[in-house]
Amino acid sequence: MIYIHIPFCKQACHYCDFHFSTNLKQKQAFLFALEKEIELRNHFFESTKPLKTIYFGGGTPSILEVSELENILDKLKSTFEIDENAEITLEANPDDLTSLEFLKDLRKIGFNRLSIGIQSFEESFLKFMNRAHNAEEAQNCVRLAQKAGFENISIDLIYGVQLPKNNSEKQSDVLKSNPHSFWKKDLEFALALDVPHISAYCLTIEPKTPFGNYLKRGKLKPIDEEFAAQQFEILTQTLKENGYLHYEISNFAKPNQFSKHNTAYWQDEPYLGLGASAHSYDGQHRFMNAANNRKYVESLEKNTLPQIIDELSENDRINEYFLTSLRTIWGIDIHHLIKKYNYNLLENQSETISKLTKNQMIELKNDKIVLTEKGKLFADGIAADFFV
């Protein structure tokens, strides 16, 4: 699988700590460098099997012109063998999806899946997070994409959001009587759009973001973990009642509509990351591209890959597998650990398994360790309990 990081955005969301730039002056230089990186990475995959997923993330990939996206896809197809039925995803913001012609053109050049960063259908929340789109665009973009022929659509939502006290008196009254009313409304809007996939993430406040700065200056409260946990429970119950499978902590899908790309990440598959700040994994090493557009471009102008190589120990790889697999409905595959790493989890960590089972955090099913509903609230901590 291949991931392409497009490091440009129209504006900075207050919560985002991904690598991006709002300055588009280097866009063309970046695109030339990206093509060069694709050429230099042509022997990355040892397997001769056709690649089954391509994912354009960011940043905001939908900020590019159709012709620019097509050039990248053409370069990938001429360099790697791509499965004719590959899942090809474009991350997009609603304000970029206002043209039916643009959406139809995306389908023509090969995109068959959209991942749309809606985050909320509530106007005040969108302004609070400094999103570039409004509530009307949040709904209209999905309907327009469906009209253009996209059936495989995922939308992102954010929960755990609490507005500062200076919001309107009307909103204060609503939230006082029902603090989860806006979140429930977001879920109602999402369900009404009948999308097959929903990703929902708890708001986090990262230090090097506007929200991080507001928190430091006392202008923003820390995330209320109990409030966020309540919204997570509302999320899981509501989507379950409406036919969605909770197949990863933050991901829900109708049957047979799981993200193939993300599923491969969680199941310890190698992947190639292209673009500034992108990461790759070949099964033994992690490769990290420079998270700096200028350094990325300058390196590739010299035919040099702009990367740091992190040689992972076997324990590192086992721990990463615990961290990712435990978040999914497939859980930790005991046979996979024995086959790939000669590591017998049942023998080596019997006490940990016994403790977590007794505390109703995990279950052992068909030689797989999976989280219980209670355990899903503590996924990362439980994974850390297994670390070797």
C-alpha positions in Angstrom: 0.0 0.0 0.0 1.1 3.6 -0.7 0.4 6.7 1.3 1.0 10.2 -0.2 1.2 13.2 2.1 0.2 16.5 0.5 1.5 19.1 2.9 -0.7 22.1 2.0 -3.9 23.6 3.6 -6.0 26.8 3.1 -5.8 27.6 6.8 -4.7 26.0 10.0 -7.2 24.2 12.1 -6.7 25.0 15.8 -6.3 21.4 16.9 -4.0 20.1 14.1 -0.4 19.1 14.6 0.2 17.3 11.3 2.8 18.7 9.0 1.4 21.3 6.5 1.9 24.7 5.1 -0.7 27.4 4.2 1.9 28.9 1.8 1.4 27.4 -1.7 4.5 29.0 -3.3 6.4 25.7 -3.1 3.5 23.6 -4.4 5.0 23.1 -7.9 8.5 22.4 -6.5 7.0 19.9 -4.1 5.1 18.1 -6.9 8.3 17.8 -8.9 10.1 16.4 -5.9 7.3 14.0 -5.2 7.6 12.5 -8.7 11.4 12.2 -8.1 10.8 10.4 -4.8 8.4 8.0 -6.5 11.1 7.1 -9.0 13.7 6.6 -6.3 11.4 4.3 -4.3 10.6 2.0 -7.2 12.1 -1.0 -5.5 10.7 -0.5 -2.0 8.3 -3.5 -2.1 9.9 -6.9 -2.1 6.6 -8.6 -2.9 5.7 -8.7 -6.6 1.9 -8.7 -5.7 0.0 -5.7 -7.2 -0.6 -3.0 -4.6 -4.2 -2.9 -3.4 -4.5 0.6 -1.8 -3.4 4.2 -2.5 -4.3 6.9 0.0 -3.8 10.6 -0.5 -3.7 12.3 2.9 -2.4 15.6 4.3 -2.6 18.4 4.8 -5.4 18.8 2.3 -5.0 16.7 -0.9 -8.2 18.1 -2.4 -6.5 21.5 -2.6 -4.7 20.2 -5.7 -6.0 20.6 -9.3 -7.4 17.4 -10.9 -4.5 17.5 -13.4 -2.0 17.5 -10.6 -3.7 14.6 -8.9 -3.8 12.7 -12.2 -0.1 13.3 -12.8 0.7 11.7 -9.4 -1.6 8.7 -10.0 0.0 8.2 -13.5 3.5 8.3 -12.0 2.5 5.7 -9.4 0.9 3.5 -12.0 4.0 3.7 -14.3 6.3 2.9 -11.4 4.5 0.3 -9.4 2.1 -2.5 -10.3 -1.4 -1.4 -9.0 -4.3 -3.8 -8.7 -7.0 -2.9 -11.2 -9.5 -3.0 -8.3 -7.3 -1.0 -5.9 -8.9 1.2 -3.3 -7.8 4.7 -4.2 -8.8 7.3 -1.5 -8.6 11.1 -1.5 -8.9 13.0 1.8 -10.9 16.1 1.1 -12.3 19.1 2.9 -16.0 20.0 2.3 -15.1 23.5 0.9 -13.2 21.8 -1.9 -16.1 19.6 -2.9 -18.6 22.3 -4.1 -18.4 21.4 -7.8 -20.1 18.4 -9.3 -17.7 18.6 -12.3 -14.6 18.4 -9.9 -16.0 15.3 -8.2 -16.8 13.6 -11.5 -13.3 14.3 -12.7 -11.9 12.7 -9.6 -13.8 9.6 -10.4 -12.6 9.7 -14.0 -8.9 9.8 -13.1 -9.3 6.8 -10.7 -10.4 7.8 -7.2 -13.1 5.5 -5.9 -13.2 6.5 -2.3 -13.4 9.8 -0.4 -12.5 10.6 3.2 -14.2 13.9 4.0 -13.0 15.9 7.0 -16.4 17.2 8.2 -15.5 17.2 12.0 -18.9 18.7 12.9 -22.2 19.9 11.4 -22.5 22.5 14.1 -21.5 26.0 12.9 -20.2 27.2 16.3 -18.0 24.1 16.6 -16.6 24.6 13.1 -15.7 28.2 13.9 -14.2 27.2 17.3 -11.9 24.7 15.5 -11.2 27.2 12.7 -12.4 24.9 10.0 -12.5 26.4 6.4 -16.0 25.1 5.7 -19.4 25.9 7.2 -22.3 23.7 8.3 -24.2 23.9 5.1 -21.1 22.8 3.1 -20.6 19.9 5.5 -23.9 18.4 4.4 -23.9 19.4 0.7 -20.5 18.0 -0.1 -21.6 14.5 0.8 -24.8 14.7 -1.3 -22.8 16.1 -4.2 -20.2 13.4 -4.0 -23.0 10.8 -4.0 -24.6 12.5 -7.0 -21.2 12.3 -8.8 -21.2 8.5 -8.3 -19.1 8.0 -5.2 -20.5 5.2 -3.1 -17.5 4.5 -0.9 -17.4 7.6 1.3 -16.0 8.1 4.8 -16.6 11.2 7.0 -14.5 12.3 10.0 -16.2 13.6 13.1 -14.6 15.0 16.3 -16.1 14.5 19.8 -15.2 15.7 23.2 -15.6 19.3 22.1 -16.6 21.9 24.7 -17.1 25.5 23.7 -15.5 28.3 25.9 -17.9 30.1 28.2 -18.1 33.1 25.9 -20.5 31.3 23.5 -24.0 32.6 23.0 -26.6 32.6 25.8 -28.9 30.3 23.7 -26.2 27.7 23.2 -25.3 27.9 26.9 -28.8 27.1 27.9 -29.0 24.2 25.4 -25.7 22.7 26.6 -26.6 23.2 30.3 -29.8 21.2 29.9 -28.2 18.6 27.6 -24.4 18.8 27.4 -24.3 16.1 24.6 -27.0 17.7 22.4 -24.7 19.0 19.7 -22.9 15.6 19.5 -26.2 13.7 19.2 -27.2 16.1 16.4 -23.9 15.5 14.6 -24.6 11.8 14.7 -28.1 12.4 13.4 -26.8 14.4 10.5 -24.2 11.8 9.7 -26.7 9.0 9.7 -29.1 10.9 7.5 -26.4 11.1 4.8 -26.2 7.3 4.8 -22.4 7.1 4.3 -20.9 3.6 4.7 -18.0 4.7 6.9 -17.6 7.0 9.8 -14.3 7.9 11.6 -14.7 9.6 15.0 -11.8 11.0 17.0 -11.7 12.5 20.4 -10.4 16.1 20.4 -6.9 16.2 21.6 -4.9 19.3 22.6 -1.4 19.2 21.2 1.3 21.6 22.6 2.3 23.1 19.3 -1.1 24.1 18.1 -3.3 27.2 18.7 -5.4 25.1 21.1 -2.2 24.1 22.9 -1.3 27.8 23.2 -4.8 28.7 24.5 -4.6 26.0 27.1 -1.2 27.3 28.3 -2.6 30.8 28.6 -5.7 29.6 30.4 -8.1 30.5 27.6 -9.1 26.9 27.1 -10.0 24.1 29.5 -8.2 20.7 29.3 -10.3 17.9 27.7 -12.8 16.6 30.2 -12.1 12.8 30.0 -15.4 11.8 31.6 -17.3 14.0 29.2 -15.4 12.5 26.2 -16.0 9.0 27.5 -19.7 9.6 27.7 -19.7 10.9 24.1 -17.7 7.8 23.0 -20.4 5.6 24.5 -23.1 7.6 22.8 -21.2 7.2 19.6 -20.7 3.5 19.8 -24.2 2.7 20.9 -25.8 5.0 18.2 -23.8 3.6 15.4 -24.3 0.0 16.5 -28.1 0.5 16.5 -27.9 1.8 13.0 -26.0 -1.1 11.5 -22.4 0.0 11.7 -19.6 -2.3 12.9 -17.1 -0.9 15.3 -14.1 -2.4 13.7 -11.4 -0.1 15.2 -11.5 2.2 18.1 -12.1 5.3 16.0 -13.7 3.6 12.9 -17.2 2.4 12.1 -18.4 0.9 8.9 -21.4 -0.9 7.3 -20.6 -4.6 6.5 -17.9 -5.0 3.8 -17.1 -1.3 3.9 -14.0 -1.3 6.1 -11.1 0.9 4.9 -8.7 -1.5 3.2 -5.8 0.9 3.5 -6.1 1.5 7.3 -6.8 -2.2 7.9 -3.5 -3.1 6.4 -1.7 -0.7 8.7 -3.3 -2.3 11.8 -2.4 -5.8 10.6 1.3 -5.3 10.4 1.6 -4.9 6.6 4.5 -3.0 4.9 3.6 0.4 3.5 5.4 3.2 1.5 4.9 6.8 2.6 5.7 9.5 0.0 5.9 13.3 0.5 7.2 15.6 3.3 6.8 14.1 6.8 5.5 10.7 5.4 6.5 7.5 7.2 7.2 4.1 5.6 7.6 0.6 7.0 9.2 -2.4 5.3 8.6 -4.9 8.0 11.9 -4.2 9.8 12.7 -0.5 9.4 10.7 2.7 9.7 11.6 5.5 7.2 10.7 9.1 8.2 10.8 11.8 5.6 11.8 15.4 6.6 8.8 17.3 8.0 10.0 20.4 6.2 8.9 21.2 2.6 12.0 23.1 1.7 14.4 20.4 3.0 12.2 17.7 1.3 12.5 19.5 -2.1 16.2 20.4 -1.8 17.1 16.8 -0.9 15.2 15.3 -3.9 16.7 18.0 -6.3 20.0 16.2 -5.4 18.5 12.8 -6.1 18.7 12.0 -2.3 15.9 10.6 -0.3 15.0 13.1 2.6 14.7 10.4 5.2 15.8 9.2 8.6 15.9 5.4 8.9 14.9 3.9 12.3 16.0 0.3 12.6 13.3 -1.3 14.8 14.3 -4.0 17.2 12.1 -7.1 17.2 10.6 -6.0 20.5 9.8 -2.6 18.9 7.9 -4.3 16.1 6.0 -6.6 18.5 5.0 -3.6 20.7 3.8 -1.7 17.6 1.7 -4.7 16.6 0.2 -4.8 20.1 -0.6 -1.0 19.9 -2.3 -1.2 16.5 -3.9 -4.7 16.4 -5.5 -4.4 19.9 -7.5 -1.4 18.6 -9.3 -3.6 16.1 -12.0 -6.2 16.2 -9.4 -8.7 15.0 -7.3 -8.1 18.0 -3.8 -9.6 18.7 -3.4 -12.7 16.6 -1.4 -15.2 18.8 -0.4 -17.3 15.7 0.8 -14.2 13.8 3.2 -13.5 16.7 4.5 -17.0 16.8 4.9 -17.2 13.0 6.5 -13.8 12.4 8.4 -13.2 15.7 8.5 -16.6 17.3 6.9 -15.0 20.3 4.4 -17.0 22.4 2.1 -14.5 24.0 0.2 -17.0 26.1 3.3 -18.4 27.7 5.2 -15.1 28.1 2.4 -12.9 29.4 0.0 -15.3 31.2 -0.2 -13.0 34.3 -1.0 -9.9 32.2 -3.7 -11.8 30.3 -5.2 -13.2 33.5 -5.3 -9.8 35.2 -6.9 -8.0 32.2 -9.4 -10.8 31.7 -10.4 -10.7 35.4 -10.8 -6.9 35.1 -13.1 -7.5 32.0 -10.8 -5.5 29.8 -10.0 -8.3 27.2 -11.4 -11.5 26.0 -9.6 -14.5 24.4 -11.5 -15.6 21.3 -10.3 -18.2 18.7 -6.6 -17.6 19.6 -7.0 -13.8 19.4 -7.0 -11.3 22.2 -9.7 -8.6 21.8 -10.9 -5.7 23.8 -14.2 -5.7 25.6 -16.5 -2.6 25.4 -15.0 -1.5 28.7 -11.5 -2.1 27.5 -12.0 0.1 24.4 -11.9 3.1 26.7 -8.3 2.2 27.8 -6.9 0.7 24.6 -3.5 2.4 24.6 -2.9 1.6 28.3 -3.8 -2.0 27.8 -1.5 -2.3 24.8 1.3 -0.8 27.0 0.6 -3.6 29.6 1.7 -6.1 26.9 4.8 -4.3 25.8 8.0 -6.4 25.9 
